[in-house]
Amino acid sequence: MSNDIRISQHTAILLEHARKVLNDEEQIKEAIRLNDVNLLQDAEEEHYQYDDFLTYTNAHNEQIEQALEGYQMTFNTRNGLKIWVEKKFNLQANVDFKFGENRIDELQLNQRQLAQLRQALAVNWTIIENSHHDGLHEVSLVLRVSE
């Protein structure tokens, strides 16, 4: 995986939502290759619309097919990061992790998930490793403060 592929937080959330709902990476790849959002229709829900997904990724030169192998988000907002963590790792805020002002705490990830988080997290956030037990890393995500 490479950090050379950068995509917006919105694109990342839609991509992870499609992965979760469709559970078919090949269908997503096919939609991208054919530039056909209709193939993503089954992933659509109230806050997850794909009408402009491929138009946006093309207009912003996001290499979305390569992003399926790994990406870094260009910027993370507080709420957007919470949603991305929920989608990517199938977790729920305030149940599986604490969601606070400019931080996420008590997030428990395995080694693979932690590596995915390290790769994807935008540079405006930092990861603090709190503990490691039973194969899980407990981490906090903290917004970097400008000096």
N, C-alpha and C positions, 0 to 999 in steps of 0.2 A: 504494500500500500504506500501511496505517496501523498505528501502534502502539496504537491504541485497542482492538484485539482482543487479549485476553490469555487464554492457555490454559496448562494445566499442562504440565510437561515430559513426563509420561507420555502425555498426549493428543497432544502434538506428535510424539513418537516413533511412536505408533500411526498417526497421520495420514501421516507420511513413509514409514513401512513400507508402508502400503496404497498410497500413490502409486507407490512403487517396484515392488511386486509386481504390482499390478493394471494399472498403466500405463493407467488409464482414469479420468480426473477426473470424467467424467459419471456413472460407476457409483458413485463415492464420494458425489457430490452427491445422486444418487437415493436412496442408502441413508440419507443424512441427512434429506432431505425426507420420505421415507416412514417414517423411524424404524425401519428394517428392517436389523438387523445381518446377516441372512442374505445380503445382497448383498455383504458384506465377507468372507464365509466363505473365499473362495479366497485371501485374504491371511493367513489364520491359519497360524501355525507355533508351535513349542514355546513361545517367549517372547512371542508376539504373538497374544493372544486378544482377540476383539472382542465377546464375550458381553455385557459390561457397558459397553462403550465409549459407546454413545449414552445409556444410563441415566446414566452418570457425567457426561457433558458436559451433559446436560439438568439434572441435579440441581445442578450447579455453575455454571449459567447461562453455559456456554462457547458462544460463537457460532461453532460449528464450521464452518458453511457459509461464513461470512464469513472465517474463518481460512484457508480455501483460497486466499484472495487475499493473505494476509500476517498475521502474528501476532507477539506477543512472549510468550516463556515467562515465567511468574511467578517461577520459581526454577530454577536449574540445580545439580544435584549433579555431582561430578567424573565419575563413571562414566556418569551419564545424558547429560551433555554429549558425552562420547566417542561414545556410541551414536547420539545425534542427529546429530552431524557425519558419522558413517559412513553413516547412512540418507539424510540430506538431500543429501549431496554424493557419494555412492557411493564412499567412501574406506575405507581400512582402517588402524586404529591400528597404529603401529610398522612400517608399510610406507609409507603415504602421509604420515604425520605422527607426531611423537613424543608419547607420552602419559606424562606424569609426574605427580608429586605436586602437586596443585593447579594444574596448567597443561597446556596443549597447545602444542607448538612445531612449527615448520617446516611449518605448514599453508599450502598454496599454493592460492589461490582466484583465479578471474577476477573482474572488476569486478562482475558480476551476483551471483555467489555471495557476495562480500564484502558487498554491499548487503543480501542476504538474511540473512547472519549478523548484521550490525549491527542489523537490525530484530528478529530473533528472540531474540537473546541476552538473558538475564535480567540485571538490574542488579547482581547479585552477582558478575559476571565483567566483565573489561575486555579490550579488543582492543589489542594493541600491534603496530603495523605495523613490520616489520623491514626489508623491502626490496621493490622492485618491479622486475620484469624480464620481458621477453617477454610482456607482457600479464597476468602473474600477480603477485599480491600475496602475499608471505610474511608470515604473521602468527603471533602467539602469543596464546593465550587464557589469562588469568591470573585466579585467584580473588582477589576484593577481600578484603583483610584488615581486620577491624574494629579501630578504634583504641581 
